[in-house]
C-alpha cells in the first residue's frame, strides 16, 4: 500500500469502525453518510420550492442521489481513460467511491427552504449572534460530517477518511482567514471566493469550513500538500462540483415544466429574439441594454457577464451554438407540448434528461494547469456554455418570478421568527432544565470549541473588523448563537413550520411531530 493511499484512507480519530458492512474504507464512508439522520432529513428539504411531499419536485435528497450517480459516472470515465490516469495520480487520485460519498454528503448542511434559508441563517448568524463566519451550507455540511453528527465510531462526526472529507471541500477555505494568502484577495479569485459586491469586508461569498472545523480542513487537505494548491479543489472535489452543476442544470428545468411553471412562449421568445438580433444587441451600450424590455436583452446581459467573469473560456460562437442547441432541444422539443402525465410526455423527459446528462458527462476532462476559476476537472468549452444557458433559463424564468418571491418572503419570516423563538427559549433561566436535549448538547459542544479558540487562536473569532472581547460570557454568547443556528439548520421544512407553530402557541395538537426535540 502506497504512502499516499495510506494517508487518503486515514480517519481523523483512527477508529476503523468494526460495524461497517464493507472492508473498503471509502464504501464504508458512503454507507455511514447514507445511514445518517442528516441524510434522511434531506427528503423534507426544499431544492427550489417546497415539494410538499408530492414526489413531483426534486428535494435535496433526490438531488443528492442524482449528483452521486453523475459523479460516479464521471469518475469511472476519467479513471478508465489511459491519457488521464497518470495526471490524476499525480494530482492525488480519483476513486469513484470517494466522489460518490462526497456527492451524497455535499448537501447535508442545507437548511430548511433551500438557498433562501441559507441567506436568512447567515444574516442572523452574523448580525444577531456576532458569529464572524456566519452560516454557509457547504461549511455546515463539513461541520456535520466532522463534528455534530454522532453516528461515527468516535461519536463526533462520522470519522470519514481524509480523501472523502477533502472531496466535500468544494471551496477549501474559511470565510476570512485560511489559507493565510486568502483566495478572496487573489487578483482573479477562485469561483465563490470573492467577497459579495454589496458587502465588502465580510469575506468570501462561499466557503467550506468554519473556524471551528479548521483543524479538520487542514488535516484532510494535508494529504494533498504539494499536489494541488491550498485554495484548489482536489480532483475528487472537482468531479463532485461538476456533477452538482450538471444535475442542477437539468432536473430543475424538468421540475418546473412538469408543474406548468416553465412555459414555452416566453423562453422561446427570449432565445429566438437574441438569435435573430444578436449583432444588434451586441452594439447596444450598457444603458441602452438596461432600458430595453424586449425579449433577448436578458440573454445578452448573460453573454456580457460571462465575458467579464470567465474570459478564460467564454467564446461568442460557442455561446451562440449553445443558445441554438438549448432552443432546439429544450424549447422546441420538451417545452413545445404541455406536460400531461402521458407515457409520451414521460418519455420526452427521459430523452431530455438522459441525452443531456450523457452529453455533459462526455465533455468532462482533466487538465494539469487549470485557470483559477476552475478545478482540475472541467467541462469542455461547448458543454460549459450550454450549462450556462440552461442555468440562465432556470434563473430568468423560475427564480425571478414574483410569485416565487412572495412564497420565499413568507419562508424567510418563518425561519427568522423560529430562530428568535429558540434564542428566547435558550435564554430563559426558568426553562434551563426543559430545553430540548439536542439544543443543550449543541450549546455545550460549541462552548468547548469557542473556549478552545479563545485560548489558542483568538484571532479566528474576530470578524473582518473589530476586536475580540475576551471572557467567558462572550464564549457562551457565541456558543448559544452557533447552537441555535445548528439546531435550526438541522430541521426539514415541515419540522421548522411545526416547531414555530408550537412555540407560538398556535397548535392545539399536544405532542406534535416534534421528534427533533
N, C-alpha and C positions, 0 to 999 in steps of 0.2 A: 504494500500500500504506500503510495507516494506521500511525501510530507504535505503537499498541497491538499490531497484528498483527506488526510487525517485532520487538517485544520478546517476543511469545509464541513466535515461531519461532526466537529466538536460542538458540544452543547454548553450553554452558559454555566450550568451547575454541574455538568458532568454526570448527570443521572440518566442512565440508559433507559429506564422505564420498562421493567420486565413484563409489564402487562400489554405491551404493544403487540399487535397482531402480525407484524412482519419484522424480519431482521433488517430490512432495508431502511436505514435511518431517515431517508427523505420521504419514503412512503409512510413511515411512522408519523412524520411531521404532518403529512397530508391528512392522515387519519385523526390525529389529535385536533387539527383545525375543524374538521367536519363534525367531530363529536362535541365541539364547544357550544355552550348555550348562546354565546355571542353570534355564532354562525347561524344557529336556528332562528334567532330573532330577526335576521335579515329578511325572512319571508314576510314580515309585517312592516318593513321599512320602505318608504317611497323611493322610487327611481326618479321619476319626474313629477307625476301626480299620483296620489294615493290610489292603489288598485282596489281598495275596499274589500279585499278577499275574493274578488270576482274571478281571478285566474285569467283575465283578459290582458291586463297590462303587466309588463315586467316589474318586478320588485328587485331589491338589492340581492336577494338570494338567487333568483333565476338569472340575473345579470352576472353574478359571480360565477355561476356554473358555466355560462357561455364563454366568459373570459377564460376560465380554466381550460375549456375544450379547445379554444382557439390558440391559447398559449402553448399547450402541449403539441398541437399540430405544427406550430412554428418551430418549436424546439426540435421536434423529430425531423422536420425538413432540413433545418440547418445542420444538425449533427450528422445527417446522412450525406451531406454534401462534402466530397473529398476536398474541394477547393476551399472550404471554410473551416474544416476541422482543426488544422494547425493553428490558425489565427484564434479560434475560440479557445483552444487550450492555452495559448499564450496570454489570453485575457482573463483566465481563471475558470473556464469551463462553462458548460451549458447542459444541465441534466434535465430531461423532461419532467421528472418527478419534482424537482425543485421549482420549476416555473409553474407547474400545476398547483403545488402547495401555496406558492406566493400569490397566485391569482385567486385562489379560494379565500385567502386571508386579506386581500387588498382592501376590501370594503368593510371589514369588521367594525371599524370605528365610526362609520357613518351614522349620524344621529337621526332621530325622528324627522320626517319631512325632507329628507334628501339634502341638497346643497343649500336650500333655504335655511334649514335647521343649523347647518354648519356656520353660516353667516351670523345667525342670531346668537349662537353659543359663543362664537369668537368675540362678538361685540360685548356680550355680558361678561365673559371671562376677563377681558382686558379692562373694560371701563367700570364694571361693578365690583369685580373682585381683585383687580390690580395684578392679575397674572401676566407677567411680561411676555410669555409666548402664547397667551390666549388659547384658542382652540383651533385645531385643524384635523380634518377627517383622517388623513394619512398618518399623522403623528398619533392620533388616538388609536388607530389600528395597531401601530407598533407598541403603544403602551399596553394594549390588551394582551398581545402575544408574549410580551416580556414581563408584565407586572400585574395587571388587575385580574386576568383570568386565573383561576385556581385549579384547573384540571390537570396541570402538569405534575410530574412525579415530585417536584420540589415545592408544590403548592404556591408558586409565584410565577405567573405566566405559564406558557406551555412548554418551556425549556426546549425550544426548537434548535435545530442545527444552525451553525453560523451561516451556511450558504442560503438557507431559506430566509433567515432573518434579513440578510443583506439583500436578497431578491425582493423583499417587500419595500425596500427603501427607494421608492420612485424619485424622491427628492432628498438625497442623502446629506442633509444639513439641518441645523436647527434654525429657528426663525431669525436669530440675531447674531449668534456668536461663533458657531462651529461650522466649518473649519475656520482657523484663525484668519486666513485670507478668504473672507466670506464671499460666496458667489454673487451675492446681491451687489457687490462693489466691483465686479468684473466689467470690463468695457462692453462685452457682449454676454450678458448673463445667461446661464442655462435656463431652459423653459421652466417657469414657475419661480425662479429665484429673485426676479426683480421686485422692488417694492411697489405696492399699489400706487398708481399716479395720484390718486386722491387722498393718500395717507402716507406722506413721506415720513421717514423716521421710524416706521413700525416694523421694519424687517421684511423678509421675503413673503410674497403672497402665498406660496406653497412651501411646505417643508415636511419632513417625515419623522421628526423626533422632537419631543420636548426636552428641556434641560434635565428633567428627572430621569430620562432614559438615555442620556448622552453616553454613559459608560457602555450601555448595550450597543449603541450605534458604533462606538469606537471598536468594541470587541469584534462585532460581526464584520466590520469593514477592514479590520487589521489583516484578515485573511487575504485581502486583495491589494495590500500595500505594494506599491511598485508595479502593479499590473494595470490599474486604472487610476486616474487622478482622484483625489478625495471627494471632489464635487461631482464626479461622473458616475452614472449608474453602472452596476455590474452588467454583464451580458444578460444574465437571467432576469434582472430587474427590467432591462430594456425590452426583452421579449414580452414580459408581463405588461409593460406600459403600452406597447404596440397592440397587443391583444385587447386591452381595455379600450383603446381608441377605435379599433375595428368593430368590436361589439357595440359600442355606443353609437357609432355612425350608422349602423344598420338597423338594430332592433327597435330603437326608439321611433324611427320613422314608420316601421311596421305597426307599432302600437297605435300611433295616432291616426294612421289611415284606417286601422281596424275599427276604431270608435268614431270615425267620421270627422275628426278634427282637421286632419291634413287633407285639404281639398285640391282637386286637380286644377281648377281655373286660376287661382292666384299664383300657384307655384309655376304653372305653365307660362303665365304672363311675364313673371319676373325673369325666368331663364330665357324664354323666347325673345323678349324685347331686348335683353342685353346682347344676345347673339346677333340680332338683326342690326343693332345700333352701337356695337362695341367701339367702333372707331370714333363715333360722335361722342360717346360717353368719355372716352379717354381724353378728349380735348377740353372737357369742362374743368374749370379750376375748382378748388375745394368749396368756395362759397356758392358757386353755381350748382354744384352737385348737391350740397346740403339743402338748397332751396327747391330742388326738384322733388316732385312727388310721384313721378311716373314709374311704372314697373321697370326694373333693371338698375335703378340707381343704388339700391342696397347691395346688389351683387358687385357693382363697380366699386363701392366702398370696400368690400371684402378684398377685391383684387389689389387695391392700393394698400390696405393694411398688411397684406401678405408681403408686398414689396418692402414695406417699412420694417417688418418684423422678421421675415425669413428670406432675406435676399440670397442666402446661400443655396436655395433650392427653387425659388419661385421663377416661373417662366410663363410668359403670356400665351404662347402657343399651347403649352401643356394645360394651362388654366382653361383656355377656350375649348380644348378637346375634352376636358373633364366636365365642363358645363354641358357639352353636347351629349356625352355618354349618360350623365345623370338625367338629362331631359328625356333621352330616348328610353332608358331602362326603368327609371322611377316614374317620371311624369306621364309619358305616352303609353307606357305599358301598365305598371302597377296601379297608378292613380287614375287611369282613364276610366275604370269601372268602379263604382262604389262597392265597398265590401259588403257582401250579403250573407256570409256564412256558408256559401255553397262549396261543393267539392272543387269547382273550378277556381273560386276565389282563394281557397286554402292552397291549391296547387300553385297559384300565381305567387303567393307569399313564399312558398317553398323554393320556387325557381329564383326569386329575387334574393332571398337570404343565402341560399347555398351558392348561387352563382357569384354574388359579390364577395362572400367570405372567401371562397376559393381564389378569386382573382386577387384580393388584397393580400392573403397569406402568401400566394405565389410571388408577390412583389417584395417580400421582406428579405433583406440580405444583411450581411455583417461587414463592417468596414474597420480598418485599422486606426484611422485618424478622422473621427467624425467632427463636425462642427460643434461648437459649444451648445447649440440649441437642440442637439440630438444626442441619443446614446449611440453605442457601437452597432446596435441593431436598428435598422430603419427601413421604411417603405421606399420602394422605387419612386423616382420623381413623378411619374404619371399617376401612380396609385396615391401618392401623397396629396396631389392636387384634387383627386377625386374625393378623398376623405374630407378635405377642407370644404368642398362644395356640398357634400352630404350633410356635414355638420352645420353649414350655413342654412340649409333648408330647415333643419330642425330648430335652430335658434330663431330664424326670422318668422317662421310660420307656426311655431308652437310656443317657444319660451317667451316670446314678446307679446303674446296675446293678452289683452286687457282682462279677459275673464280668468285666465290663469293667475294674473297678478292679484285679482280680487281674492281668489281662493288662497293664495300664498300669504297675503297680508293677515288673513284670519289665523293661519297656522303660526305665523310669526308671533302674533299676540298671545296665542295659546301657550307657546313654548316659553315666551318671556314671563308670563304670569306663573307658569309652573316653576320656573327657576326661582322666582321671587318667593313663592309659597314654600318651597323646600328650604330656602335660606332662612325664612322666618321660623320654620319648624326647628331647624337646626340650632337657631339662636335662642329658643325658648327654654330657659333653665328648668322650668317645671315639667318639661317633656323629655328631659335627658334620658330617662330610663325607658322611654317608649318610642325612641327613634327606630326607624327601620334598621335592622341589624346590618344590612349591606351598606347603608349610608354611614353608619357608625364606623364600620370597618374601613371604609374608604377614607374617612377623616383621619383615622389612626395611621393608615398607610401613608397618606400624604404628609402628615405631621413628621413622621420619621424621615421622609425624603427631603422635605424642606429644611428640617432641622440639620440634617447632614450637610446640605448645600450651604446653609448659613454659616456653618463652621469651616467647611473645606473650600468652598468656592462662592463666596457671597456675590461676586460679580455676575454670576449666572442668573441671579434673581433680580437684577437691575434691568429695567427696560432700556429703550434707546436713549432716554433722557431720565434724569433723576438720580437719587441716591438710595442705597439700601438701608432702610430704617431697622437696625438690628433689634432683636428682642423676641422673647417667647410669644408675646401677643401677636406680633406680625406673622410669625411662623404659623400660629394657629389660624389666623385670618386667611392666609394663603391656602392652608390645608383645607379649611372649610369650603373655600371657593372652588378649589380643584375637585373636592369630593362631590359637591353639588353638580358641577359640570360633568364629572364622570358618571354620576348616577343618572342624570337626565339624558346623557348621550347613549346610555345603555338600554333605553326603552324603545319599544316599537311604537309606531304611530298611534295605534289604538290604546296601548298602555299609557302613553302620555296624556291622551284625552281623558281616559277613565280616571287617572290619578288626579288630574286637575279638578274633575267633577267632584271627586270625593273630598279633596282638600278645600273646595269651595262650598261644600255642603249642599251641592245641587243634585245629589243622587240619593234616592231612597232605598237603594239596594245595599244591605249590610253584607260584609264580606264580598265586596265586588271582586271582579277579576283583577286583583292587585297582587298577584303572586310575586311580583318584583320586590315586595316588602319583606 
